[in-house]
Amino acid sequence: MKQKSDKFKKRISTIIIFALVLVMVLISYELRSRTNYEPPQLIEEISPRVVFSIGPLQVTSTVINTWIMIAVLSIGSFFIGRSFKIRPGFGQNAIEWLVEVIKDLISKNIDEEKTDQFFPLIITLAIFIGCANLLGLIPGLQSPTPDINTPIAMALIVFVSVPYFGIRNRGLGKYLKHYVSPIFLMLPIEIASEIARTLSLTFRLFGNIMGEEIIVAILFLIAPFILPVPMMLFSIFTGVLQAYIFTLLSTVYIGWAVNAQEV
């Protein structure tokens, strides 16, 4: 009986998510058509313009869009958190489904008994990257992820988190020991592999999102009156998929650091 109930909830959650995606696309399309919105040029997304400077620090359009996204997420989280009920509605079901997916990801790749320890970081990465990829659907805003600085920043967070959680769970001595196991000649190889993982996370996210932007831009030039809605759906699919892949790989890398000495 419980299994049937869980399956029913998952189906309802999936339907809700697809409905929200479709509604988001239609709203975005309607707003763009009413405001005569023109998509930003690719060169502007790759090399964002400087909005203002604070001394030697230059604040670019990427930073401004990221600040706006963080502000909206913070305010939305505050009000959504206060609206939770014992009997969840459609929106709460979708959020609970996301939480279950992230916890399942952690339990499979890191440690089921320590889910709470890794959950804040993993779900933050998933939500931030997912929303950053989709931000460009809102007229007047641009996605931060086509700017390579954003993927680099996300990858560096994972780069620091791997040894942090490894040392926290295994101890400094045991964690450092794996760099020279089974022989000390493994040290440069292990260091190179960690750098390679960071570069891989960076360029995988940047390359896929930029590739999607280029494809959409080309198709808009070919058939601007036929393709907007399908291309928005494609953008959402790509953005969510890349957020999932980045989150999955981050979980695998952290799990490897936490569980390496148990092998």
WOJO-V478162 format. One line per field, one symbol per residue. psi: psi as a letter, one per 40 degrees, with the letter a starting at -180 (. if undefined). Layout:
psi=???
This chain:
psi=ddddddddddddddddddddddddddddddddddefhhiiidddddgiihdiigbehhhidddddddddddddddddddddeeiidhiaddddddddddddddddddddchdefdddedddddddddddddddedeehheiihddehedddddddddddddddddddddeiddddddedfheieeeddddddddddddddddddddddddddddddddddddgdededddddddddddddddddddddddddddddddedee.
